[in-house]
Amino acid sequence: MVRIFWYFNIKNEVKKMKSVWTESSVIPGRNPLPGNKRTEVVVIGAGLAGILTAFYLQRHGLHVVVVEANRIGSGQTGYTTAKITSQHNLIYDKLVRTVGEETARLYGKANQMAVEEYGKLIKRYSIHCHYEPMDAYLYSVQESEVLLREAECAARLGLPASFVRQTGLPFPVHGAVRFTGQAQFHPLEFLRDISAELTIFERTKVIKVQGHDVVTDKGVIKAEKVVFASHYPFVNMPGFYFAKMYQEKSYVMEFEPVESLHGMYLGIDERAYSFRNVGDKLLLGYGSHRTGKAPKDSPFSTIKRAGGHLFPEAREIRRWTAQDCMTLDSIPYIGPFSSLRPDWYVATGFGKWGMSSSMAAAKILSAQITGRKTPYDGVFSPQRHHLKAAAGTLASHGLESVKGLSAGTIPGAVNCPHMGCRLVWNRYDKRWECPCHGSSFEINGKISAGPAQQSIPFID
Ligand SMILES: Cc1cc2nc3c(=O)[nH]c(=O)nc-3n(C[C@H](O)[C@H](O)[C@H](O)COP(=O)(O)OP(=O)(O)OC[C@H]3O[C@@H](n4cnc5c(N)ncnc54)[C@H](O)[C@@H]3O)c2cc1C
């Protein structure tokens, strides 16, 4: 009886975990794949990366089909905070030190061009998506030296960066890096309009890809090229993405009313928050951790306390979580899927910066698929080896995977269908999570995020 009560209580709490985007937009539904088909390119996944890639490929005159297991924008794109910026936390100084100045410069240029491309696209196609130019700030209440270094480094690489001491935050900061000319938008309104002319089959799940055959649960599509934009690629071999990527989960709470903070903000201190307004609302983000490794204290309680303290007039409206794929060297994997599969491509590992990275991926992949080279091919190549940058994460990811796999052999463990790691219950997000690769499942075992593709049998 107590268990049944617990189960239904949690199911109700999960139902409340909708985002401001999913609750304030409707994307017209598309039919599932009606049977077998033939096309030039299949894009797997109708999130931001998949839709933008399909959009540019179609603009280049290719015949493109998008297949989506669920609904357009129902993956992580529906739960993002949607800051469009080339300011990716403390990345530029780190990249210069680990992969070199030229690679860091190209990384910044690809992302800054992506930021600017949104503005052009939205204007050109008159897309109504609450697009607002907005400066992005990286702040600290404890130190300024590291921010000063980041600002100088980013500016040297050609980015619109400067070090400032004043921000629109409701507390004093020690310092901040300001990137001008960035933006924010409603990601699902954008997806709705940009996908309007694309051929998309929803509720069509890709089961496997065999050469040029994309096998779905509704039929087989024969394609000359295949793009994996499924967030975490679900094919283990070739590619070995499971060995070079894990996921991080973060928590978001929406408050109302909150006056404009005149910027988008991300803190770098241990207990720091992410801020962005949506009209008179505020999205307050906090609490990154490896998926499957939730902290002892509730991230939602911490956000609620901070929100109450900083904005005493505001009340919580919604809360939700999202997760993203983290690569070994902090650079996404965009390009050919594997040297063994020259006609497969991938866009993944956006490290919580998928707005600009999806656009960069779409531009790079559409060029590569139509036979053009870009200056960014090597920077984002999934086949690159940046040993200096990757070594630390490779070791810790390997260790976590071994731990998860060994725990999976313990009798009674609930195992992930992806590779058999032991699933862990996240009591704040109310989901089963895989600490190895980040797959997650609802309380009843239904799959909610890959790389696993099957649900697990009902867990009582
Ligand atoms: C808390 C949080 C806040 C964030 N805020 C920002 C931000 O402010 N700015 C920013 O730039 N980035 C942000 N990000 C990152 C950004 O949200 C993601 O990088 C981006 O949304 C990923 O888009 P995607 O298209 O790769 O994945 P998704 O949106 O997850 O799309 C993948 C799609 O593939 C589908 N799929 C999966 N498997 C199959 C299959 N077998 N067959 C068919 N379809 C399949 C899924 O259903 C899904 O719809 C944030 C991330 C987090 C965790």
The ligand as an SDF file (V2000), in Angstrom:
LIG
                    3D

 53 58  0  0  0  0  0  0  0  0999 V2000
   20.0380   22.5460  -17.6980 C   0  0  0  0  0  0  0  0  0  0  0  0
   20.5680   22.8000  -19.0840 C   0  0  0  0  0  0  0  0  0  0  0  0
   20.5020   24.0850  -19.6040 C   0  0  0  0  0  0  0  0  0  0  0  0
   20.9920   24.3350  -20.8710 C   0  0  0  0  0  0  0  0  0  0  0  0
   20.9630   25.6130  -21.3240 N   0  0  0  0  0  0  0  0  0  0  0  0
   21.5810   25.9050  -22.4920 C   0  0  0  0  0  0  0  0  0  0  0  0
   21.6990   27.2550  -22.9160 C   0  0  0  0  0  0  0  0  0  0  0  0
   21.2500   28.1790  -22.2360 O   0  0  0  0  0  0  0  0  0  0  0  0
   22.3400   27.5000  -24.0840 N   0  0  0  0  0  0  0  0  0  0  0  0
   22.8820   26.4950  -24.8390 C   0  0  0  0  0  0  0  0  0  0  0  0
   23.5030   26.7650  -25.8460 O   0  0  0  0  0  0  0  0  0  0  0  0
   22.7360   25.1890  -24.4730 N   0  0  0  0  0  0  0  0  0  0  0  0
   22.1110   24.8800  -23.3350 C   0  0  0  0  0  0  0  0  0  0  0  0
   21.9910   23.5840  -22.9400 N   0  0  0  0  0  0  0  0  0  0  0  0
   22.3660   22.5070  -23.8780 C   0  0  0  0  0  0  0  0  0  0  0  0
   21.2920   22.2660  -24.9390 C   0  0  0  0  0  0  0  0  0  0  0  0
   20.0080   22.2730  -24.3450 O   0  0  0  0  0  0  0  0  0  0  0  0
   21.5150   20.9270  -25.6470 C   0  0  0  0  0  0  0  0  0  0  0  0
   22.8660   20.8460  -26.0180 O   0  0  0  0  0  0  0  0  0  0  0  0
   20.6770   20.8050  -26.9150 C   0  0  0  0  0  0  0  0  0  0  0  0
   19.3270   21.0500  -26.6240 O   0  0  0  0  0  0  0  0  0  0  0  0
   20.8460   19.4130  -27.5050 C   0  0  0  0  0  0  0  0  0  0  0  0
   20.1130   19.3570  -28.7030 O   0  0  0  0  0  0  0  0  0  0  0  0
   20.1120   18.0140  -29.5580 P   0  0  0  0  0  0  0  0  0  0  0  0
   19.3570   18.2930  -30.7910 O   0  0  0  0  0  0  0  0  0  0  0  0
   21.4990   17.5070  -29.6770 O   0  0  0  0  0  0  0  0  0  0  0  0
   19.3660   16.9360  -28.6200 O   0  0  0  0  0  0  0  0  0  0  0  0
   17.8270   16.7070  -28.3340 P   0  0  0  0  0  0  0  0  0  0  0  0
   17.0920   17.9680  -28.2200 O   0  0  0  0  0  0  0  0  0  0  0  0
   17.7650   15.7790  -27.1630 O   0  0  0  0  0  0  0  0  0  0  0  0
   17.3130   15.9720  -29.6310 O   0  0  0  0  0  0  0  0  0  0  0  0
   17.6230   14.6190  -29.9310 C   0  0  0  0  0  0  0  0  0  0  0  0
   16.3600   13.9500  -30.4670 C   0  0  0  0  0  0  0  0  0  0  0  0
   16.6960   12.6580  -30.9490 O   0  0  0  0  0  0  0  0  0  0  0  0
   15.6110   11.8210  -30.7100 C   0  0  0  0  0  0  0  0  0  0  0  0
   16.0570   10.4220  -30.7570 N   0  0  0  0  0  0  0  0  0  0  0  0
   16.8770    9.7880  -29.8860 C   0  0  0  0  0  0  0  0  0  0  0  0
   17.0390    8.4930  -30.2490 N   0  0  0  0  0  0  0  0  0  0  0  0
   16.3010    8.3260  -31.3850 C   0  0  0  0  0  0  0  0  0  0  0  0
   16.0450    7.2080  -32.2210 C   0  0  0  0  0  0  0  0  0  0  0  0
   16.5770    6.0040  -31.9800 N   0  0  0  0  0  0  0  0  0  0  0  0
   15.2280    7.3650  -33.2800 N   0  0  0  0  0  0  0  0  0  0  0  0
   14.6670    8.5770  -33.5430 C   0  0  0  0  0  0  0  0  0  0  0  0
   14.8690    9.6600  -32.7730 N   0  0  0  0  0  0  0  0  0  0  0  0
   15.6800    9.5460  -31.7070 C   0  0  0  0  0  0  0  0  0  0  0  0
   15.1230   12.2440  -29.3310 C   0  0  0  0  0  0  0  0  0  0  0  0
   13.7940   11.8480  -29.1020 O   0  0  0  0  0  0  0  0  0  0  0  0
   15.2990   13.7520  -29.3830 C   0  0  0  0  0  0  0  0  0  0  0  0
   14.1130   14.4300  -29.7460 O   0  0  0  0  0  0  0  0  0  0  0  0
   21.5230   23.2920  -21.6650 C   0  0  0  0  0  0  0  0  0  0  0  0
   21.5840   22.0040  -21.1440 C   0  0  0  0  0  0  0  0  0  0  0  0
   21.1460   21.7540  -19.8680 C   0  0  0  0  0  0  0  0  0  0  0  0
   21.3200   20.3900  -19.3030 C   0  0  0  0  0  0  0  0  0  0  0  0
  1  2  1  0
  2  3  1  0
  2 52  2  0
  3  4  2  0
  4  5  1  0
  4 50  1  0
  5  6  2  0
  6  7  1  0
  6 13  1  0
  7  8  2  0
  7  9  1  0
  9 10  1  0
 10 11  2  0
 10 12  1  0
 12 13  2  0
 13 14  1  0
 14 15  1  0
 14 50  1  0
 15 16  1  0
 16 17  1  0
 16 18  1  0
 18 19  1  0
 18 20  1  0
 20 21  1  0
 20 22  1  0
 22 23  1  0
 23 24  1  0
 24 25  2  0
 24 26  1  0
 24 27  1  0
 27 28  1  0
 28 29  2  0
 28 30  1  0
 28 31  1  0
 31 32  1  0
 32 33  1  0
 33 34  1  0
 33 48  1  0
 34 35  1  0
 35 36  1  0
 35 46  1  0
 36 37  1  0
 36 45  1  0
 37 38  2  0
 38 39  1  0
 39 40  1  0
 39 45  2  0
 40 41  1  0
 40 42  2  0
 42 43  1  0
 43 44  2  0
 44 45  1  0
 46 47  1  0
 46 48  1  0
 48 49  1  0
 50 51  2  0
 51 52  1  0
 52 53  1  0
M  END
$$$$
